[in-house]
Structure formats: C-alpha cells, structure tokens
C-alpha cells in the first residue's frame, strides 16, 4: 500500500515542479518560499481537522520536528532558487539522488543498511541522473562538473543534502505523532522561521509578488502539502524513507516531456533516456526490497 501513496506523492510533485517554474523570474526565492508557506498552513490545517488518529503519543516528536523545520526553512528558499536559475528538466532529475543521500544519513543516524538490490537500484538512479547531463561527446566527469557549475543545480544539490537529514528526522517524529499533525506542526514552525528571516530583509516586498502570482502560489502551496502528506503516510507504513523517496522520483518522467511541451525547454527530451534509467532503478528498489 505504501507504494501507491508514494506514487500519488510523485504525481502531485510533478505538477508542483511545473508550477514552481511558471511563477515568473521577477519574484525572489525568499518571497516565494514565505508566501507558499503562508498558503500551506491552511491546507495543512484541513489535514489536521480530518485526522482520525491521536495527534501524538509522546512529546518526543518535538526536538526532531523542530530541527527538521529549521532545515526545511533553508531548503524552501534554496528550492525556489534552483528553479529560478535552472530548467525544470535539468533540476528535477537531481531529486532522484535523494535516496543516495538517505543511505548515508540513515546509516549514520540509524545504522540502517539497504539490501543489495536496493543499493543497486539507487546506483542506477545515480547513473540515470548522470546521463541527463550528457550532451554529445564528453569526458567521464564532465556531466558532474556541469551540474556543479550551474547555479540552479548547485542549489538543488544543497536542497538534497538538507532533505536527506530532515527526512530521517521526520521518520523519528512519525514514531510519536500522526502524519497530519506533524505536517501542521512543521508547517507552522517553518512559517515562523521564514517570517523572522523575511522581517530583516527590508528590500523584499511579498505583497507585490502575491498580487501578480497568487494563483500560482496557491497551486504550489496546495500541491506541496498534499504531496508531502502522501509521502509521510507512505513513510509511516514502510518505515524506510529511501524506498519511498525513490518512488517519488518517478515524477521526472512526467516533468521532462511537459517541460519540453509547455515550458519550451529545447534540451528537455535529450534528458529523457537518463530519466528512464533512473526510473528502472526505482523499479529495482520496489520489486526487490
């Protein structure tokens, strides 16, 4: 059952990625991150009201959830930075690298070792991402160098490092609280942190951004909450964040052709074969885990 929740999270995430790319380039990442968080809180409140489980069984969820919220606040700004300076078909395949980061952080935090098949699947995901950056003849390490040199790609890689830690903190919190409550608590905390950061930025004007891009921001906020909710439910069912987030990487198969068609990214379909390799890696993880 976890697979279907993770897959639904992937579908919502794919649409969300396209929405992030169509908000316009005049808005600043911090403004968009804060406004999106403002929108996400009401959506997460609805999830809390619909929650049929105990909100929490122990206050032990507090410390990991607060730590994860700090990390997510930084990641939210970096995410919009990534999509502002990079193409959707270029940035989205990098998200499939998250399971690799989770292997490292899961081992450090939980001494959790993936199965051999799971490790092979994750390595295939990495191989697929490598080929999304290949364009004609190249040296062996050239694609990795190109990823690092681009500002959008660097921002996305930073997001992945932050997510790999925050996701495992979230996994700890799920032992003591329901998914709906954790999302609500985390979103409110992240909003407070971003509000404090925005308050000291005198040159930012989120009201201007809201007037021009409010429907995009509402769509991003709603899709983000639902995608995270289904991801969290899947993690609670499986108790293995690497596999859930690997399945969520299927979003790239939707993003790349849509980016070519609607965002007119001329190199998008060249990245599709690499995306397919990454998805095969996801399938290996699912079938043999």
FIPAGU-66427 format. One record per residue (C-alpha): residue number from 1; x, y, z. Coordinates in Angstrom, 1 decimal. Example, Ala and Ser with C-alpha at 12.3 -4.5 7.8 and 13.67 -1.06 7.14 Angstrom:
BEGIN
 seq     xx     yy     zz
   1   12.3   -4.5    7.8
   2   13.7   -1.1    7.1
END
This chain:
BEGIN
 seq     xx     yy     zz
   1    0.0    0.0    0.0
   2    2.9    2.3    0.7
   3    3.9    2.3   -3.0
   4    0.5    3.8   -4.1
   5    0.8    6.6   -1.6
   6    4.4    7.3   -2.7
   7    3.3    7.2   -6.4
   8    0.5    9.7   -5.7
   9    3.0   11.9   -4.0
  10    5.2   11.7   -7.2
  11    2.3   12.7   -9.4
  12    1.4   15.7   -7.3
  13    5.1   16.6   -7.1
  14    5.5   16.6  -10.9
  15    2.7   19.1  -11.3
  16    4.1   21.1   -8.4
  17    7.5   21.3  -10.2
  18    5.9   22.8  -13.3
  19    4.0   25.3  -11.2
  20    7.2   26.4   -9.5
  21    8.8   27.1  -12.9
  22    5.9   29.2  -14.2
  23    5.7   31.7  -11.4
  24    7.9   34.2  -13.3
  25   11.5   35.1  -12.8
  26   10.9   38.5  -11.2
  27    9.9   37.1   -7.8
  28   12.7   36.4   -5.2
  29   13.1   32.9   -3.8
  30   12.6   34.1   -0.2
  31    9.4   35.9   -1.1
  32    8.0   32.9   -2.9
  33    9.1   30.5   -0.1
  34    7.3   32.6    2.5
  35    4.1   33.1    0.5
  36    4.0   29.4   -0.3
  37    4.3   28.6    3.4
  38    1.5   31.0    4.2
  39   -0.7   29.1    1.8
  40    0.4   25.7    3.0
  41   -0.6   26.3    6.6
  42   -4.4   26.5    5.9
  43   -4.1   23.3    3.7
  44   -2.3   21.5    6.5
  45   -4.9   22.7    9.0
  46   -7.5   21.0    6.9
  47   -5.5   17.8    7.1
  48   -5.3   18.2   10.8
  49   -9.0   18.6   11.1
  50   -9.6   15.4    9.0
  51   -7.0   13.5   11.1
  52   -8.6   10.4   12.7
  53   -5.7    9.3   14.8
  54   -4.2   10.6   18.0
  55   -2.3   13.8   17.4
  56    0.7   12.4   19.2
  57    1.6    9.7   21.7
  58    4.7   11.3   23.2
  59    6.3   14.7   23.2
  60    9.5   13.1   21.9
  61    8.4   14.3   18.5
  62    9.2   17.9   19.4
  63   13.0   18.0   19.1
  64   13.3   16.2   15.7
  65   10.4   18.1   14.3
  66   11.8   21.5   15.3
  67   15.2   20.5   13.9
  68   13.6   19.4   10.6
  69   11.6   22.6   10.4
  70   14.8   24.7   10.6
  71   16.3   22.6    7.8
  72   13.1   22.8    5.7
  73   13.1   26.6    6.0
  74   16.5   26.8    4.4
  75   15.6   24.2    1.8
  76   12.4   26.0    0.8
  77   14.4   29.1   -0.2
  78   17.0   27.0   -2.0
  79   14.3   25.1   -3.9
  80   12.9   28.3   -5.4
  81   16.5   29.4   -6.2
  82   17.1   26.1   -8.1
  83   14.0   26.5  -10.3
  84   14.6   30.2  -10.8
  85   18.1   29.7  -12.3
  86   17.7   26.2  -13.8
  87   15.4   24.4  -16.3
  88   12.8   22.1  -14.9
  89   14.0   19.2  -17.0
  90   17.5   19.8  -15.7
  91   16.7   20.3  -12.0
  92   14.0   17.7  -11.4
  93   16.2   14.6  -12.3
  94   18.6   15.6   -9.5
  95   15.8   15.0   -7.0
  96   16.2   11.2   -7.6
  97   19.6   11.4   -6.0
  98   17.9   11.9   -2.6
  99   17.9    8.1   -1.8
 100   21.7    8.2   -2.2
 101   21.9   10.9    0.5
 102   19.5    8.9    2.6
 103   21.7    5.8    2.5
 104   24.5    7.9    4.1
 105   22.3    9.7    6.7
 106   20.3    6.6    7.5
 107   23.5    4.7    8.2
 108   24.8    7.5   10.4
 109   21.6    8.0   12.3
 110   20.0    4.6   12.4
 111   22.8    2.2   11.3
 112   20.3    1.2    8.6
 113   21.9   -0.7    5.6
 114   19.9   -1.1    2.4
 115   19.5   -4.5    0.8
 116   21.9   -5.3   -2.1
 117   19.1   -4.9   -4.6
 118   18.1   -1.6   -3.0
 119   21.7   -0.4   -3.3
 120   21.9   -1.5   -7.0
 121   18.6    0.4   -7.6
 122   20.0    3.6   -6.0
 123   23.2    3.3   -8.1
 124   21.1    3.0  -11.2
 125   19.3    6.2  -10.2
 126   22.6    7.9  -10.0
 127   23.7    6.6  -13.3
 128   20.4    7.8  -14.9
 129   21.0   11.3  -13.5
 130   24.5   11.2  -14.9
 131   23.0   10.7  -18.4
 132   20.5   13.5  -18.0
 133   23.5   15.8  -18.1
 134   25.2   14.2  -21.1
 135   25.1   16.2  -24.4
 136   27.3   14.7  -27.1
 137   30.9   13.6  -26.6
 138   32.3   14.3  -23.2
 139   34.9   13.3  -20.7
 140   33.9   11.0  -17.9
 141   33.4   13.6  -15.2
 142   32.2   16.4  -17.4
 143   28.5   15.9  -16.7
 144   29.1   16.1  -12.9
 145   31.2   19.3  -13.5
 146   28.4   20.8  -15.5
 147   25.9   20.1  -12.7
 148   28.2   21.7  -10.2
 149   28.9   24.8  -12.3
 150   25.2   25.7  -12.8
 151   23.7   27.8  -10.0
 152   20.3   26.1  -10.2
 153   21.9   22.7   -9.9
 154   24.1   23.7   -7.0
 155   21.1   25.0   -5.2
 156   19.2   21.7   -5.8
 157   22.2   19.6   -4.6
 158   22.2   21.7   -1.4
 159   18.4   21.0   -1.0
 160   19.1   17.3   -1.3
 161   21.7   17.3    1.5
 162   19.3   19.2    3.7
 163   16.4   16.9    2.8
 164   18.4   13.8    3.5
 165   18.8   14.8    7.1
 166   15.4   16.3    7.6
 167   13.6   13.3    6.2
 168   15.2   11.0    8.7
 169   14.3   13.4   11.5
 170   10.8   13.3   10.2
 171   10.9    9.5   10.3
 172   11.8    9.7   14.0
 173    8.9   12.0   14.7
 174    6.5    9.6   13.0
 175    7.1    7.2   15.8
 176    5.4    9.6   18.2
 177    2.9   11.6   16.1
 178    0.4   11.2   13.3
 179    1.3   12.4    9.7
 180   -1.4   15.1    9.7
 181   -0.3   16.6   13.0
 182    3.4   16.5   12.1
 183    2.8   18.3    8.8
 184    0.7   21.0   10.5
 185    3.2   21.5   13.3
 186    6.1   21.5   10.9
 187    4.5   24.0    8.5
 188    3.6   26.5   11.2
 189    7.1   26.3   12.7
 190    8.7   26.7    9.2
 191    6.4   29.7    8.6
 192    7.5   31.4   11.8
 193   11.2   30.9   10.9
 194   10.7   32.2    7.4
 195    8.8   35.2    8.8
 196   11.6   36.1   11.1
 197   14.1   35.9    8.2
 198   11.8   38.0    5.9
 199   11.4   40.6    8.6
 200   15.0   41.6    8.5
 201   15.0   41.8    4.7
 202   13.8   45.4    4.0
 203   14.2   45.1    0.3
 204   11.7   42.2   -0.1
 205    8.0   43.0   -0.9
 206    5.9   39.8   -0.9
 207    2.7   41.8   -1.4
 208    3.8   42.7   -4.9
 209    4.6   39.1   -5.7
 210    1.2   37.9   -4.2
 211   -0.8   40.4   -6.4
 212    0.9   39.1   -9.6
 213    1.4   35.4   -8.9
 214   -1.2   34.5   -6.2
 215   -2.9   31.7   -8.2
 216    0.5   30.1   -8.9
 217    1.4   30.4   -5.3
 218   -1.9   28.9   -4.1
 219   -1.4   26.0   -6.5
 220    2.2   25.4   -5.3
 221    1.1   25.5   -1.7
 222   -1.8   23.1   -2.1
 223    0.2   20.6   -4.2
 224    3.2   20.7   -1.8
 225    1.0   19.9    1.2
 226   -0.7   17.0   -0.5
 227    2.5   15.6   -1.9
 228    4.2   15.8    1.5
 229    1.2   14.3    3.2
 230    1.1   11.2    1.0
 231    4.9   10.9    1.2
 232    4.6   11.0    5.0
 233    1.9    8.3    5.1
 234    4.0    6.1    2.9
 235    7.0    6.5    5.2
 236    4.9    5.6    8.2
 237    3.6    2.5    6.5
 238    7.0    1.3    5.3
 239    9.4    2.9    7.9
 240   12.1    3.2    5.2
 241   12.5    6.7    3.7
 242   14.9    5.7    1.0
 243   12.4    3.5   -0.9
 244    9.5    5.9   -0.5
 245   11.6    8.8   -1.9
 246   13.0    6.7   -4.7
 247    9.4    6.0   -5.9
 248    8.7    9.7   -5.6
 249   11.5   10.2   -8.1
 250    9.1    8.9  -10.8
 251    7.9   12.5  -11.1
 252   10.7   13.2  -13.6
 253    9.1   11.1  -16.3
 254    6.1   13.4  -16.2
 255    8.1   16.6  -15.7
 256   10.5   16.2  -18.7
 257    8.0   15.8  -21.5
 258    5.7   18.5  -20.1
 259    8.7   20.9  -19.7
 260    9.5   20.3  -23.4
 261    5.9   21.0  -24.5
 262    4.8   23.8  -22.2
 263    8.0   25.4  -21.0
 264    9.7   25.1  -24.4
 265   13.0   23.7  -22.9
 266   14.8   22.7  -26.1
 267   17.1   20.1  -24.5
 268   14.5   18.5  -22.3
 269   13.9   15.3  -24.3
 270   17.6   14.7  -24.5
 271   17.4   14.1  -20.8
 272   14.6   11.6  -21.0
 273   16.7    8.4  -21.6
 274   18.7    9.2  -18.4
 275   15.4    9.6  -16.6
 276   14.2    6.2  -17.8
 277   17.4    4.6  -16.4
 278   16.7    6.3  -13.1
 279   13.1    5.0  -13.1
 280   14.3    1.5  -13.8
 281   16.5    1.9  -10.7
 282   13.3    2.9   -8.8
 283   11.6   -0.3  -10.1
 284   14.5   -2.4   -8.8
 285   14.2   -0.9   -5.4
 286   10.4   -1.5   -5.3
 287   10.4   -5.1   -6.7
 288   13.3   -6.5   -4.7
 289   13.1   -4.5   -1.5
END
